[in-house]
C-alpha cells in the first residue's frame, strides 16, 4: 500500500511517515515547505532505512494538487496534515487560514474521487469542541462555536467530510489534543520557522538561549494554578494512531463511512506543570514570566479516550516527562548542527 502524506515534512507528518514505513507502507510526501525543511526526508530515511518519495507542491493550488495525484497514480490512501495551525496567527489573518486549510482539503478530496482513492485520514483537532461544558471531552460532546479561525477550519473540514464521504471515500478524523515531544533518535522533532506559536518549542528554545524569555499567557484562569490546561500527547503515540486508523479503513473495520476519534492521554496538564516537568526531566532552569491572556485560547480541555482504546485498540504510552525530555534532546541535537 502506498500512502500520500500531505504536509509530511512537518512535525506530526514526519513522525507519521516513520511509523508508516516501519509498519511496511510505502510513503509519498507532498509539502510546500512553508513551515518545514526538505532535509527531514534524509532524517526519515536515516531512522527507517527507507526513503519516502517527495514532491514539493502547494496543495491549495488546484493545478499543483492535480500534478501530485497525476504523478503518483498508484496511491491507495491519503493522510492530510497540510494546514496552517497557529491559533494566535489565525486570529490576525483569518482569511489566510480559511483559503489554505479548506482549499487544500477540497483539492485533495476532489483528486481522490477522480483517481478512485478510497481511504482518507484527516488531521482534526480538539479545537472543534470549543470551550467545553464538561470534562473529559467525548466524541459525542457538542461541537460548540469555535474560539479561533483555526479551530473553525477544523470544524468546517469535518462538516465537509460528512457530506463528501460515502460510497467512494471512507474517512477517519482524528481529533488530537496537544502533540509535543520528539523521536527518540532526536533526528526529527518540532522545528517551526520563526518564533514558535506552540508552548514546548518555545520552552526548549528559551532554555537553549535562542529566546530570551518564555511568556505564559494568563495566570487568572479558573484552574488550579491559574494557567490554561491541555491534554499533551507524545507525537510518536499520535503518529502510531494514524497507522492504526489507516489499517482500520483498509481492512474495512470502520463502522461508518466517517468516524471520529479523540487522540490524547486523558489527562490535563497546566502550562506551569509543563514547565515543571521540563525542569525536572532535563535539569534545566527556565526563564519565564506571566503575560496577559492570548486571544482564542480555551481555558482547559482534555480527552476521554475510551472510544479510541476500544475501537482502534490504541492507547498513549509515553508520560509527560518523556515528552518534555525528548523535546529537549531534539533541541540539543539542533544546537550541535
Secondary structure, DSSP 8 states (H G I E B T S, - for coil): -EEEEETTTSHHHHHHHHHHHHTT-EEEEEE--SSS-TTHHHHHHHHHS---EEEE--TTSHHHHHHHHHH-TT--EEEE--S---HHHHHH-HHHHIIIIIHHHHHHHHHHHHTT--EEEEEEEGGGG-S-SSSSB-TTS-----SSHHHHHHHHHHHHHHHH-SSS-EEEEEEE-EEE---TTSSS----SSS--SHHHHHHHHHTTSSS-EEEE-S-SSSSSSS-EE-EEEHHHHHHHHHHHHHHHHTT--SSSEEEEEES-S--EEHHHHHHHHHHHH-----EEEE---TT--SB--B--HHIIIII-------HHHHHHHHHHHHHHHHH-
